[in-house]
């Protein structure tokens, strides 16, 4: 018996389990629809919403701007203008490059020999905000006219708005935000449902128990079943990226290299989610409780991880919670890799947080994993 165990091919066993599990996935049409078709539909819907023009102009002021001038007070009182403050210039310039800001304004006030104030407004923007800048400049002109008309004695050159300085940058489209979120949304729920129900069903039918009694190593059993699910999710990710790239101009800064780095980042996230699925399949008493566990884990992340809208819309205290969620790290890293051109090595912070989550998750999985 000992010799038979030693001669047993673990690699062949791993391949057999993987192949059988992969065939079982494609035998279920609903898995294909949920993993591939739904994310494409959501991408089209939310991408269409993102292409609509808003009625609010988000602007920022340089630190040395005169906040006592009439022009600044007029900006604050204009309903369609929202003045945004930033902790540093790095975050400000990132939003400007991505088109999240219409413009950066510098408001200077000087006085002539008669001590009359004269305000100069400098406007700095990028081509990423070209769709809002064109209608924003007339708003400034109207504000200038309104202030000058309100004076009892109009003065020449009271307010001078200089020609906008527009920098040429890569266009940040709505799809560049939407698609990474849809990738995360897709693999989060598809992987959790697939892994949790697969392992739960195999445990209930005593399949895992029979595997456990066979000469196949336990790690190969888990890898064989899990790898088929993860490979299927990778296929859905590839389809979604290619659809976004060819049909909706999704940005892949460095082409095939960016594509491969996104796939590598996805593999890291998939292994993390596989561990969560193993935990849920082991602690669930019935198959009806699995969706509840998955929704408790997944729904808050879907809403708080920048999947459909930036986490900056939340209060500061909630943003800190958002930034430690694993899906936030995945979404942020994919956006950095795809649009900003960062390498996966430069996403060390996101990978580090995902690594911590993975250690905790698999430590729990080892403790709760059941084979029967």
C-alpha positions in Angstrom: 0.0 0.0 0.0 2.8 2.4 0.8 4.4 1.8 -2.6 1.1 2.5 -4.4 0.8 5.8 -2.6 4.3 6.8 -3.6 3.8 5.9 -7.2 0.5 7.7 -7.4 0.8 10.7 -9.8 -0.3 13.8 -7.9 0.0 16.0 -11.0 -2.3 13.7 -13.0 -4.8 13.7 -10.1 -4.7 17.5 -10.0 -5.2 17.8 -13.7 -8.1 15.3 -13.6 -9.9 17.2 -10.8 -9.3 20.6 -12.5 -10.6 19.3 -15.9 -13.7 17.7 -14.4 -14.5 20.9 -12.3 -14.0 23.1 -15.4 -16.4 21.0 -17.4 -19.0 21.2 -14.6 -18.8 25.0 -14.7 -19.7 25.2 -18.5 -22.5 22.7 -17.9 -24.2 25.4 -16.0 -25.3 28.2 -18.5 -26.3 30.6 -15.6 -22.7 30.8 -14.5 -21.7 32.1 -18.0 -24.5 34.6 -18.0 -23.8 35.9 -14.5 -20.0 36.1 -14.9 -19.7 37.5 -18.4 -23.0 38.8 -19.8 -24.2 40.8 -16.7 -20.9 42.7 -16.2 -21.0 43.7 -19.9 -24.6 45.0 -19.6 -23.7 46.9 -16.4 -20.6 48.4 -18.1 -22.8 49.6 -21.0 -25.4 51.1 -18.7 -23.1 52.9 -16.2 -20.8 53.9 -19.0 -23.7 55.6 -20.7 -24.6 57.4 -17.5 -21.0 58.6 -17.1 -21.0 60.2 -20.6 -23.7 62.6 -19.7 -22.7 66.2 -18.9 -23.3 67.4 -15.4 -24.6 70.8 -14.3 -22.0 71.4 -11.6 -18.5 72.7 -12.3 -16.0 71.5 -9.7 -13.1 73.9 -9.4 -10.1 74.4 -7.1 -8.3 77.6 -6.1 -4.6 78.0 -5.7 -3.5 78.5 -2.1 -2.4 82.1 -2.7 -5.8 83.2 -4.2 -7.6 86.2 -2.7 -10.6 84.8 -0.8 -11.7 88.3 0.3 -12.4 89.5 -3.2 -15.9 90.1 -4.6 -15.1 87.6 -7.4 -14.4 84.8 -4.9 -17.6 85.6 -3.0 -19.4 85.5 -6.3 -17.9 82.0 -7.1 -19.2 80.7 -3.7 -22.7 82.0 -4.3 -23.0 80.6 -7.9 -25.1 77.4 -7.6 -23.5 75.6 -10.6 -20.0 76.1 -9.2 -18.5 73.9 -6.4 -15.2 74.9 -4.9 -13.2 71.8 -3.8 -10.3 71.8 -1.4 -7.4 69.4 -1.5 -4.9 68.3 1.2 -2.0 68.6 -1.3 -1.1 69.5 -4.9 -0.6 65.9 -5.9 -4.2 64.9 -5.3 -5.3 68.1 -7.0 -3.3 67.5 -10.1 -4.5 63.9 -10.3 -8.1 65.0 -10.4 -7.4 67.7 -12.9 -5.7 65.2 -15.2 -8.6 62.8 -14.9 -11.1 65.5 -15.7 -12.7 65.4 -12.2 -12.0 69.1 -11.9 -13.2 71.6 -14.5 -10.3 74.0 -13.7 -7.9 75.5 -11.2 -8.4 79.2 -10.6 -5.9 81.8 -9.3 -7.6 84.9 -8.1 -5.3 87.9 -7.6 -6.2 91.4 -6.4 -4.1 94.5 -6.9 -4.8 98.2 -6.2 -4.2 101.2 -8.5 -3.0 104.7 -7.5 -6.5 105.6 -6.3 -6.6 102.5 -4.0 -9.2 100.8 -6.3 -9.0 97.0 -6.3 -8.5 95.2 -9.6 -9.0 91.4 -9.8 -7.2 89.1 -12.2 -8.4 85.5 -12.7 -6.1 82.9 -14.2 -7.8 79.7 -15.4 -5.8 76.4 -15.7 -7.3 73.3 -17.1 -6.6 70.2 -19.2 -8.1 68.6 -22.3 -9.6 66.0 -20.0 -12.1 68.7 -18.9 -12.7 70.0 -22.4 -16.4 69.0 -22.3 -17.1 71.2 -19.2 -14.5 74.0 -19.7 -16.2 75.3 -22.8 -19.4 76.1 -20.9 -17.6 77.1 -17.7 -15.8 80.1 -19.2 -19.2 81.9 -20.1 -20.2 81.4 -16.5 -17.1 83.3 -15.3 -17.9 86.0 -17.9 -21.4 86.3 -16.6 -20.2 86.5 -13.0 -17.8 89.2 -14.0 -20.6 91.2 -15.7 -22.9 90.8 -12.8 -20.3 92.1 -10.3 -19.4 95.1 -12.5 -23.0 96.0 -13.2 -23.9 96.0 -9.5 -21.4 98.9 -8.9 -22.8 102.4 -8.6 -19.8 103.7 -10.6 -18.5 101.0 -13.0 -14.8 101.0 -13.4 -12.7 99.7 -16.3 -10.8 96.5 -15.8 -12.3 95.8 -12.4 -12.1 92.1 -13.2 -9.9 90.6 -15.9 -10.4 86.9 -16.8 -7.4 85.7 -18.7 -7.6 83.2 -21.6 -7.6 79.6 -20.1 -4.4 77.7 -20.1 -5.3 74.2 -21.3 -2.7 71.4 -21.0 -2.9 68.4 -23.4 -3.3 65.2 -21.4 -4.7 61.7 -22.0 -8.5 61.8 -22.1 -10.0 60.2 -19.0 -13.3 58.6 -20.1 -16.1 57.4 -18.0 -15.2 53.8 -19.0 -11.8 54.2 -17.4 -13.5 54.4 -14.0 -16.5 52.1 -14.7 -14.7 49.1 -16.1 -12.3 48.4 -13.2 -15.2 48.6 -10.9 -17.2 46.1 -13.0 -14.2 43.8 -13.0 -14.1 43.8 -9.2 -17.9 43.5 -9.0 -17.9 40.5 -11.4 -15.2 38.5 -9.8 -16.3 39.2 -6.2 -19.8 37.7 -6.5 -19.1 35.1 -9.2 -16.1 33.7 -7.3 -17.8 33.7 -3.9 -21.0 32.0 -5.2 -19.1 29.6 -7.4 -16.5 28.4 -4.8 -18.9 28.4 -1.8 -21.7 26.4 -3.5 -19.2 24.1 -5.3 -17.4 23.1 -2.1 -20.6 23.0 0.0 -22.3 20.7 -2.5 -19.2 18.4 -2.7 -19.1 18.2 1.0 -22.8 17.4 1.4 -22.6 14.7 -1.3 -19.5 13.2 0.5 -17.3 13.8 -2.6 -14.8 15.7 -0.6 -14.7 12.9 2.0 -13.9 10.4 -0.8 -11.2 12.6 -2.2 -9.8 13.0 1.3 -9.6 9.2 1.6 -7.8 8.9 -1.7 -4.0 9.2 -2.2 -4.5 12.7 -3.6 -2.9 15.4 -1.5 -5.5 17.7 0.2 -3.8 20.8 -1.3 -4.2 19.3 -4.8 -7.8 18.6 -4.2 -8.4 22.3 -3.2 -6.3 23.6 -6.0 -7.9 21.4 -8.6 -11.4 22.4 -7.8 -10.5 26.0 -7.1 -8.3 26.5 -10.1 -11.0 25.6 -12.5 -13.3 28.2 -10.9 -10.5 30.8 -10.9 -9.6 30.1 -14.5 -13.2 30.6 -15.6 -13.3 33.9 -13.8 -10.1 34.9 -15.6 -11.8 34.1 -18.9 -14.7 36.5 -18.0 -12.2 39.2 -17.0 -10.4 38.8 -20.4 -13.7 39.1 -22.2 -14.7 42.2 -20.3 -11.4 43.9 -20.8 -11.3 43.2 -24.5 -14.9 44.4 -24.8 -14.2 47.6 -23.0 -11.0 48.2 -25.0 -12.4 47.6 -28.5 -16.0 48.7 -28.0 -15.7 51.5 -25.5 -12.1 52.8 -25.8 -11.0 51.6 -22.4 -7.5 52.8 -21.7 -4.6 50.3 -21.6 -1.6 52.7 -21.4 1.1 50.2 -22.2 -1.0 47.8 -24.3 -0.4 44.1 -23.8 1.9 44.7 -20.8 -0.9 46.6 -19.0 -3.3 43.8 -19.9 -1.0 41.2 -18.4 -0.5 43.2 -15.2 -4.3 43.5 -14.8 -4.6 39.7 -15.2 -1.8 39.2 -12.6 -3.6 41.6 -10.2 -6.8 39.7 -10.8 -5.2 36.4 -9.9 -4.1 37.8 -6.5 -7.7 38.9 -5.8 -9.1 35.6 -7.0 -7.0 33.6 -4.6 -8.2 35.9 -1.8 -11.8 35.4 -2.7 -11.3 31.6 -3.0 -10.3 31.6 0.7 -13.5 33.5 1.6 -15.6 31.1 -0.4 -14.0 28.1 1.4 -14.8 29.7 4.8 -18.5 30.3 3.8 -18.8 26.7 2.4 -17.5 25.3 5.7 -19.5 27.4 8.2 -22.8 27.3 6.3 -25.3 24.9 7.8 -27.5 24.8 4.8 -27.1 26.1 1.2 -29.8 28.7 1.9 -27.4 30.5 4.3 -24.6 30.8 1.8 -26.2 33.8 -0.1 -26.7 35.6 3.2 -23.0 35.2 4.1 -21.9 36.3 0.7 -24.1 39.4 0.7 -22.9 40.3 4.2 -19.3 40.2 2.9 -19.9 41.5 -0.6 -22.7 44.1 -0.6 -20.9 46.6 1.7 -17.8 46.3 -0.5 -19.9 46.8 -3.7 -21.2 50.1 -2.3 -18.1 51.3 -0.4 -15.2 50.3 -2.6 -15.4 52.7 -5.5 -17.2 50.2 -7.8 -19.9 52.6 -9.2 -18.8 56.0 -7.8 -15.7 57.4 -6.1 -15.3 56.9 -2.3 -14.7 60.6 -2.0 -18.5 61.2 -1.9 -18.5 59.7 1.6 -17.7 61.4 4.9 -14.0 61.4 5.9 -14.5 58.8 8.6 -16.2 56.4 6.3 -13.5 56.9 3.6 -10.9 55.5 6.0 -13.0 52.3 6.4 -13.4 52.2 2.6 -9.7 52.3 2.1 -9.0 49.1 4.0 -11.5 46.9 2.1 -10.0 44.4 -0.3 -12.2 45.4 -3.2 -11.1 49.0 -2.8 -7.5 47.9 -3.2 -8.3 45.9 -6.3 -10.3 48.7 -7.9 -7.6 51.3 -7.1 -4.8 49.1 -8.4 -6.5 48.3 -11.7 -7.2 52.0 -12.3 -3.6 52.9 -11.5 -2.3 50.2 -13.9 -4.7 50.8 -16.7 -4.9 54.6 -16.9 -2.0 56.0 -14.9 0.5 53.5 -16.4 1.9 52.4 -13.0 3.4 49.0 -12.9 2.1 46.3 -10.6 5.3 46.7 -8.5 4.3 50.4 -7.9 0.9 49.1 -6.5 2.8 47.6 -3.5 0.5 49.3 -1.0 -2.6 47.7 -2.5 -0.9 44.3 -2.8 0.3 44.6 0.8 -3.2 45.2 2.2 -4.5 42.4 0.0 -1.7 40.2 1.4 -2.7 40.9 5.0 -6.3 40.1 4.1 -5.2 36.8 2.5 -3.1 35.7 5.5 -6.1 36.4 7.9 -8.6 34.7 5.5 -6.6 31.5 5.0 -5.7 31.3 8.7 -9.4 31.2 9.4 -10.0 28.8 6.4 -7.5 26.3 7.8 -9.3 26.3 11.1 -12.9 25.9 9.8 -12.4 23.9 6.6 -14.6 20.7 6.7 -14.2 17.7 4.5 -17.5 16.0 5.6 
